[in-house]
Amino acid sequence: MTAAQLVLIVDDEPAIRRLLRTSLLAQGYRIAEAATGEAALQAVAAGGIDAVVLDLGLPDRDGQEVIRALRANSAVPIVVLTAREDERSKVAALDLGADDYVTKPFGMAELMARLRTALRHRLQQEGAAPVFRSGGLSVDLLRRVVTRDGQPIHLSPREFDILALLVKHAGRVLTHRQLLGQLWGVGGDVQQLRVYVRQVRQKIEPDPERPRHILTETGVGYRLAVDE
């Protein structure tokens, strides 16, 4: 029998750790806990951790510093918890290598979905499945074919590249900086990206004004929705 995945909860608030521990145990995960950034780094360095749920507001080290230190030696999935309202802290955490974020106060169902996606994506690092399907949308990455409800959709090469990048990270938020870096390198700007995303939505969304596939994370970036 395969051992349950071990999730490290990093938060200095006992009540939050207790809530997360109860919920994660109920979902079949094993749990480790840390109240400081240093303890979290030591736990991951010791091995066996499958994912980290990390609060950015730690007493000894800034959460972004912890992410940077973890990414120097580990590809462990990281889902960030943040009570910070400014979008810059979320963007910075993602750009440093966090897989996703949930803003406090958070819904447990949302956190569990983000955690499942982060774990699933880490298992797919060798390459995404050649065909992505969700909510009537089908994207064949190898043949570069897109259909909606079985009907073919023509995308320009740049439009397809944007959709393909979101598919390869389906369920995860990609920041504007990450998308621009992958698609244009040092060129491109956020407004240019928004124009292309709007064009893709016009073609793949049943109602482009109420998108169900490419979701906007305000001030952060975009996420491709996945049917659970």
C-alpha positions as CSV (number, residue, x, y, z in Angstrom):
1,M,0.0,0.0,0.0
2,T,1.3,3.5,-0.9
3,A,2.0,5.7,2.1
4,A,-0.2,8.8,2.5
5,Q,1.4,12.0,1.3
6,L,3.1,14.0,4.1
7,V,2.2,17.7,4.2
8,L,4.2,20.2,6.3
9,I,2.1,22.9,7.9
10,V,4.1,26.1,8.6
11,D,2.2,28.7,10.7
12,D,3.0,30.3,14.0
13,E,-0.7,30.4,15.0
14,P,-1.7,27.2,16.9
15,A,-5.4,27.6,16.0
16,I,-4.6,27.7,12.2
17,R,-2.3,24.7,12.5
18,R,-5.0,22.8,14.4
19,L,-7.6,23.6,11.8
20,L,-5.3,22.6,9.0
21,R,-4.2,19.4,10.8
22,T,-7.8,18.3,11.4
23,S,-8.8,19.0,7.8
24,L,-5.8,17.4,6.1
25,L,-6.0,14.3,8.3
26,A,-9.6,14.0,7.3
27,Q,-8.5,14.0,3.6
28,G,-6.1,11.2,4.2
29,Y,-2.8,13.2,4.4
30,R,-0.1,12.7,7.0
31,I,0.9,15.8,8.9
32,A,4.1,17.5,10.1
33,E,4.1,20.9,11.7
34,A,6.5,23.9,12.1
35,A,5.9,27.2,13.8
36,T,8.9,29.0,12.3
37,G,10.7,29.3,9.0
38,E,13.9,27.8,10.3
39,A,12.0,24.7,11.6
40,A,10.3,24.4,8.2
41,L,13.7,24.4,6.4
42,Q,15.1,21.8,8.7
43,A,12.0,19.6,8.2
44,V,12.2,19.7,4.4
45,A,16.0,19.2,4.5
46,A,15.4,16.0,6.6
47,G,13.4,14.6,3.7
48,G,10.1,12.9,3.3
49,I,7.9,16.0,2.9
50,D,5.6,15.8,-0.1
51,A,4.1,19.4,0.1
52,V,4.3,22.5,2.2
53,V,1.5,24.8,3.3
54,L,3.3,28.0,4.2
55,D,2.1,31.1,6.0
56,L,4.0,34.2,4.8
57,G,3.8,36.0,8.1
58,L,6.3,34.0,10.3
59,P,8.0,35.3,13.4
60,D,11.6,34.5,12.6
61,R,12.0,34.8,8.8
62,D,9.9,36.4,6.1
63,G,7.9,33.7,4.2
64,Q,9.4,34.9,0.9
65,E,12.9,34.2,2.3
66,V,11.7,30.7,3.3
67,I,10.5,30.1,-0.3
68,R,13.8,31.3,-1.7
69,A,15.7,29.0,0.6
70,L,13.5,26.0,-0.1
71,R,13.8,26.5,-3.9
72,A,17.6,26.5,-3.7
73,N,17.5,22.8,-2.8
74,S,14.0,21.4,-3.3
75,A,11.1,21.2,-5.8
76,V,8.6,20.4,-3.0
77,P,5.2,21.9,-3.8
78,I,4.5,25.0,-1.8
79,V,1.0,26.5,-1.3
80,V,1.2,29.9,0.4
81,L,-1.2,31.3,3.0
82,T,-1.3,35.0,3.2
83,A,-3.4,37.6,5.0
84,R,-1.7,40.4,3.1
85,E,-4.0,42.4,0.9
86,D,-1.3,43.9,-1.4
87,E,-0.9,41.8,-4.6
88,R,2.8,42.3,-4.7
89,S,3.5,39.8,-1.9
90,K,1.5,37.1,-3.7
91,V,3.2,37.8,-7.0
92,A,6.6,37.8,-5.3
93,A,5.9,34.4,-3.6
94,L,4.8,32.9,-6.9
95,D,7.8,34.4,-8.8
96,L,10.1,33.0,-6.2
97,G,8.8,29.5,-6.8
98,A,5.6,29.0,-4.8
99,D,3.1,26.8,-6.6
100,D,-0.1,28.6,-5.5
101,Y,-1.6,30.8,-2.8
102,V,-4.8,31.1,-0.7
103,T,-5.7,34.4,1.0
104,K,-6.8,34.3,4.6
105,P,-9.5,33.9,5.6
106,F,-9.7,30.9,3.2
107,G,-12.2,28.2,2.5
108,M,-10.9,24.7,3.2
109,A,-12.3,23.4,0.0
110,E,-10.3,26.0,-2.0
111,L,-7.1,25.1,-0.1
112,M,-7.6,21.4,-0.7
113,A,-8.1,22.0,-4.4
114,R,-4.9,24.1,-4.6
115,L,-3.0,21.5,-2.7
116,R,-4.2,18.6,-4.9
117,T,-3.3,20.6,-8.0
118,A,0.2,21.4,-6.7
119,L,0.9,17.8,-5.9
120,R,-0.5,16.6,-9.3
121,H,1.5,19.1,-11.2
122,R,4.7,18.1,-9.5
123,L,4.1,14.5,-10.6
124,Q,3.7,15.8,-14.2
125,Q,7.0,17.7,-14.3
126,E,8.3,15.3,-17.0
127,G,5.6,16.7,-19.3
128,A,1.9,17.4,-19.4
129,A,-0.5,14.9,-20.8
130,P,-0.6,15.3,-24.6
131,V,-4.4,16.1,-24.6
132,F,-6.0,18.3,-22.0
133,R,-9.8,18.2,-21.6
134,S,-12.0,20.3,-19.3
135,G,-15.5,21.5,-19.6
136,G,-15.9,20.8,-23.3
137,L,-12.5,22.3,-24.1
138,S,-9.9,20.0,-25.6
139,V,-6.3,21.0,-26.3
140,D,-3.9,18.6,-28.1
141,L,-0.4,19.8,-27.3
142,L,1.3,17.6,-29.8
143,R,-0.9,18.2,-32.8
144,R,-1.6,21.8,-31.8
145,V,-5.4,21.2,-32.2
146,V,-8.0,23.0,-30.1
147,T,-11.7,22.1,-30.1
148,R,-14.7,23.3,-28.1
149,D,-17.6,20.9,-27.8
150,G,-16.1,18.9,-30.7
151,Q,-15.8,21.9,-33.0
152,P,-12.4,23.0,-34.2
153,I,-11.1,26.4,-33.1
154,H,-8.4,28.2,-35.0
155,L,-5.7,30.0,-32.9
156,S,-2.8,32.0,-34.1
157,P,0.6,30.5,-33.2
158,R,1.0,33.1,-30.4
159,E,-2.5,32.5,-29.1
160,F,-1.9,28.7,-29.0
161,D,1.4,29.2,-27.2
162,I,-0.4,31.2,-24.4
163,L,-3.1,28.5,-24.1
164,A,-0.5,25.7,-24.2
165,L,1.5,27.3,-21.4
166,L,-1.6,27.6,-19.2
167,V,-2.5,23.9,-20.1
168,K,1.0,22.8,-18.9
169,H,0.3,24.5,-15.6
170,A,-3.5,23.8,-15.5
171,G,-5.1,24.6,-12.2
172,R,-2.2,26.8,-11.1
173,V,-1.9,30.6,-11.3
174,L,0.8,31.9,-13.5
175,T,1.9,35.5,-12.8
176,H,2.1,38.1,-15.6
177,R,5.9,38.0,-15.2
178,Q,6.1,34.2,-15.6
179,L,3.9,34.3,-18.7
180,L,5.8,37.2,-20.3
181,G,9.1,35.5,-19.5
182,Q,8.1,32.2,-21.1
183,L,6.4,33.8,-24.1
184,W,8.4,36.9,-25.0
185,G,11.6,36.6,-22.9
186,V,12.8,40.2,-22.2
187,G,10.2,41.7,-24.6
188,G,6.4,42.1,-24.2
189,D,4.3,43.9,-21.6
190,V,1.3,43.1,-19.5
191,Q,-1.1,45.1,-21.8
192,Q,0.1,43.0,-24.8
193,L,-0.5,39.8,-22.8
194,R,-4.0,41.0,-21.9
195,V,-4.8,41.6,-25.5
196,Y,-3.8,38.1,-26.5
197,V,-5.7,36.5,-23.6
198,R,-8.8,38.4,-24.6
199,Q,-8.4,37.1,-28.1
200,V,-8.0,33.5,-26.9
201,R,-11.1,33.9,-24.7
202,Q,-13.1,35.2,-27.6
203,K,-12.4,31.9,-29.4
204,I,-12.5,29.3,-26.6
205,E,-15.1,30.6,-24.1
206,P,-18.8,30.0,-24.5
207,D,-19.3,33.5,-22.9
208,P,-16.0,35.5,-23.1
209,E,-17.4,38.1,-20.7
210,R,-17.9,35.4,-18.1
211,P,-14.9,33.1,-18.7
212,R,-15.0,29.6,-17.3
213,H,-11.7,28.4,-18.7
214,I,-9.1,31.2,-18.4
215,L,-9.7,32.9,-15.1
216,T,-8.1,36.2,-14.0
217,E,-6.3,36.4,-10.7
218,T,-6.7,40.1,-10.1
219,G,-3.3,41.9,-10.0
220,V,-1.5,38.6,-10.2
221,G,-2.0,36.7,-13.5
222,Y,-4.1,33.9,-15.0
223,R,-5.2,30.4,-14.1
224,L,-6.6,27.7,-16.4
225,A,-9.6,26.1,-14.7
226,V,-9.7,22.3,-14.3
227,D,-12.7,20.1,-13.8
228,E,-12.1,18.2,-10.6
